């Protein structure tokens, strides 16, 4: 079985040295703008080229993150960044937005395309969607168990990456809007302010949204057996000593050696480590936060960790072939792929001891201070000649410098194309856009005649409702679905289709794949994070019949989106801020005490409801509803997102929108009328 590669995080130059010198097979780093850690040092164009050259000289792969949501106004800058990444010689790009995926596939098809963890792959159908969409590998969600990872890996032909060490986001990656809605700094745009690490409470439990860091190093052999081909370390915002410790430990664990867990914990942890998701135990023991002891624990290990990467590591084997004759000297150095030959000084007649192969080898194989070591040396030296050590050293230095140049040279890469031009969008109606209603429970449903579309969770739909509502009804798929649940969900949907179900609504890419298999129209939800014309067109070609754009977009950006596919906006609702597999309410007070009506309290004592997804996942809702009745918008439809409202409250909200009546109750305009960061 091939050993999985180690992929290390790099937030700046020192982290790059630490990662490579401690044994990473590949590194990932951010460019100028479109990466999910925009507050890291990151790499400008010239620095990116230098980083790629440094990595390639040492046989290390370079991945560049382009994993943020992009607006139409940013598409030209995205194309410029793609050009810079290509010219730098990057081996792979890590992508979230389908506009970026489409751009790299068309413009630089030879650069390997990785689907970011932001694409939220928890299911076989999600992985299949990415494979069919042209991705060449993908990152498995951190919330998966080992068996679930194995099932997904076995079902697709593209390789999978898995995080094995580092921070655990409380929320499913790509589905977190907490930072943007509370502070205007979007995690999907690389500017997460980490409000989850503050003191949220569930009952008497504090820091209810903070998980311990993961450490799966003891499970690396099992991960490799499950089909994981890349072991990914989280931490582009962390210091170089952390990178050195994590890479060193990961490499030892992969190679079957012992590693220093205490040092790993000392350099950074949150009350220790957890493997709860991988082992199928997502419980209260997974929670932890950064204590004073965690912070001060690093003091004693920093100097020692800096010693791990203060000098070059000899990791590249080369073969040397030296010859000397009265006509001159020559050295050929080869790494098995590249070979260089340099000529040196003419030997002189030996006055004392003549030069022999052993003597030449002593000087020529001294490669300390470089990344090279000599694993084969041969010499052909005419008799009775001598060459001073300085001449031999000069030959070695020149040959290795030229070999460096060949290894670090970026392959010439010309852009093959760009996006297609897509016509501007023509709004479907000149009057007030029609209303769609999503209800959490069937008993909330009201306003049948006022709604163009009714959306209900799959578990709430009955044949009687299908008969009553006909094509107006769409089944909402779970926002997160795991492999053990996919077959049961598919069977349920097959039965509902036989009863006349007309459409599906999905917040996740797996739903697009399920819809295709069932032959049912799919309506795209705001969880797909569609924020630009190219992404909208991509999903239209994947079969979506409509899309609800990301509610992180300002109205100006929504107006600029082109394409023919109908698009709507969330116009009302206690919007979902986070999706959890490890429910903080269950960990705090238990499911019985919650009764499906739990909540969390922030440090200002504001209560935020938590919606239960049949105890498979849960959703943190905003404390006040979005409500934009009476305001102009460019939508083809307006979605009313009902959660805990009773039937009368739902009817009152529908009335507000039918009459363009602004509410006097506490509410928010969301991000529609603010500048997106």
C-alpha positions, 0 to 999 in steps of 0.5 A, a space after each residue: 500500500 502506497 504511503 499517503 502524502 503529508 500536506 502541511 499548512 503554510 501561512 508565511 515564509 518561516 512556516 514554509 521552511 518549517 514544513 519542508 525541512 521537517 518532511 512534508 511531501 506537499 504544502 498548501 498556502 494562500 495567494 493574494 486574495 481568494 483564500 480562506 485565511 486572508 489574515 495569514 501572511 500569505 504570498 504575493 506573486 513574486 513570493 509565490 514564485 519563490 515558494 514554488 521554486 523552493 518547494 520544487 527544488 526539494 521535491 515538494 508539491 505546492 498547493 495554492 488555496 483559492 477557496 472563497 466565495 467570489 462575486 461578479 465584481 471580483 471575477 477579473 481579479 480571480 482570473 489575474 490570480 489564476 494567471 499568477 498561480 499558473 506562472 508561479 508553477 503551482 502543482 494544484 489549487 484548492 477550490 470552493 466556488 464553482 466559478 474558480 473550478 470552471 476557470 482553472 479547468 478551462 484556462 489551466 487544465 494541467 493544474 490539479 483541481 482539489 475540492 476544498 473542505 468548504 464544499 462539505 462532502 459528507 456523502 457518497 453522492 457529494 463525492 460523486 458530484 465533484 468527480 462528475 464536475 471535473 475535480 481530480 481530488 477532494 477533501 473529506 469533511 472533518 465530521 466523518 467517521 472512519 467507516 464513513 470515509 472508507 465508504 466514500 473513498 470506495 465509491 469514487 475514482 478520485 483520491 481523497 484528503 483528510 484532516 488529521 491534525 489541527 483545529 475543529 470548526 464547530 460548524 460544517 465547513 462551508 455552512 457557517 455564517 456566524 461571523 458574517 451575520 454577527 460581525 460582517 466578516 465572512 468565513 466563506 470569504 476568508 475573514 472569519 472572526 471566530 465568534 464561536 470561540 467566545 463563551 456561548 452557553 448551553 445550560 450550565 456548560 460554557 464555551 458550548 461552540 468550541 471543540 478541542 483540536 483533532 489529532 488523528 495521528 494514531 489512526 493514520 494506518 487505518 486512514 490509509 487502509 480506508 483509502 485516504 491518500 493525503 494526510 492534511 494538517 490544519 493551521 495556516 494561521 499558526 506559528 512555524 513551531 506548530 508546523 514543525 511539530 505537527 509535520 514531524 509527528 505526522 511523519 513519524 506516525 505515518 512511518 510507524 515510529 513513535 512521536 512526541 504527543 506531549 510536545 504536540 499538545 504543548 505547542 498548541 491545543 484546546 484542553 487537549 485533543 479529540 478523535 471523536 468524529 473519526 471514532 464515531 463518538 461525537 459527544 461532550 468530551 469533544 468540547 474544549 477551549 484555550 486555557 491559560 495552561 494551554 497558552 503557557 505550555 508552549 514556552 518550554 518547547 519553542 526553542 527545541 522546535 525551532 531547532 527542527 528546521 533551522 538548517 537544510 534537510 538532505 532529502 534529494 538523492 543524486 548521482 555524480 559522475 566525475 572525470 578528469 584528464 589533461 584536457 580538463 575536468 567535468 562533473 555530471 549530477 543527476 536526480 533521475 529526472 534532470 541531469 547537468 554537466 559542468 566543466 572545470 579547471 584543467 588538472 595539473 601534473 601531480 607533484 606529490 599524491 595524485 588525485 584518485 576517486 576516493 580523494 575526489 569523492 571526499 570533496 565532491 560529495 560534501 553536500 551539507 547545507 543543501 537538500 542533496 545527498 549523494 547515493 552514487 558516485 563514480 570517477 574516471 581520473 587519468 593517472 598522475 594528475 592533481 586538482 585542488 580542493 577549491 576547484 572540486 568544490 567549485 565544480 560541485 557548487 556550480 553543478 548543484 546550482 544548475 540542477 536547482 535551476 532545472 528542478 525549480 523552473 516553472 513549466 511554461 504555461 499559456 492560458 487555454 481559455 476563460 469563462 464563456 460570456 453569459 448574458 445578463 439576467 432578465 427578471 421573470 416579472 416586472 411586478 412583485 416577485 412571487 413568494 415561496 414558503 419553507 416550513 419546518 413542520 407540516 402543521 405550520 403550513 398556511 397561505 396555500 393560495 399565496 405561495 408559488 412554491 411550498 418546501 417541506 423537509 422530506 420527513 414531513 411530506 405525505 402522499 396526501 400533501 403531494 396530492 393536495 399541493 401537486 407541483 407546488 410542493 418540493 421536498 427539502 433534503 437534509 442539509 447534511 447527509 451521511 453514507 449510512 443515511 443515503 440509501 434510506 433517504 433514496 428509498 424514501 424519495 423514490 416512494 414520494 416520487 411514485 406518489 407524485 413528488 415534483 421537485 427537490 430542494 437542496 442546500 448541499 451538492 449531494 442533492 444535485 446528484 440525487 436529483 439526477 439519479 431520481 430524474 426529479 427537478 432540483 431547486 438550489 438553496 442558499 447553502 450552495 453559496 452561489 454568489 456569481 454569474 459563472 457559478 449560477 451558470 455552472 449549476 444551471 448546466 448541472 441541472 438546477 431549475 432555480 437557485 436561491 443566492 447566498 444571503 451573504 451577498 449585498 443586493 448590488 451583487 445580486 443585481 449584477 448576476 447574469 444568466 437565465 436560471 431563475 434566482 431568488 433571495 431569502 427574504 424572511 427567516 431566522 437564518 441558519 448560522 451554523 450546522 452541527 454534527 455534534 449538537 452543543 445542546 445535546 452535549 449541554 442538557 441532553 436531547 430529552 431536556 431539549 425536546 427539539 426546542 433548544 437554544 444557546 446563549 451568547 456572552 450578552 445573554 442573547 438566546 439563539 434557537 437551535 433547530 433539530 435535524 432529526 437528531 442527525 445534525 442540528 442548526 443554530 438559528 439567528 436570534 432575530 429574523 431577517 425581514 425585508 418586506 416593503 423593500 425593493 429587490 431584484 429576485 425572481 422569487 422571495 423565500 420565506 424561511 419558517 422555523 419555529 413560528 406557529 401557523 398564525 405567525 407564518 400567516 402574519 409574515 406572509 401577509 406582510 409580504 403580500 402587502 409590502 408591509 414593513 414590520 415593527 418587530 425586532 428584525 434584521 436586514 441581514 447583509 443585503 444592505 451592507 458591504 460584504 467583507 
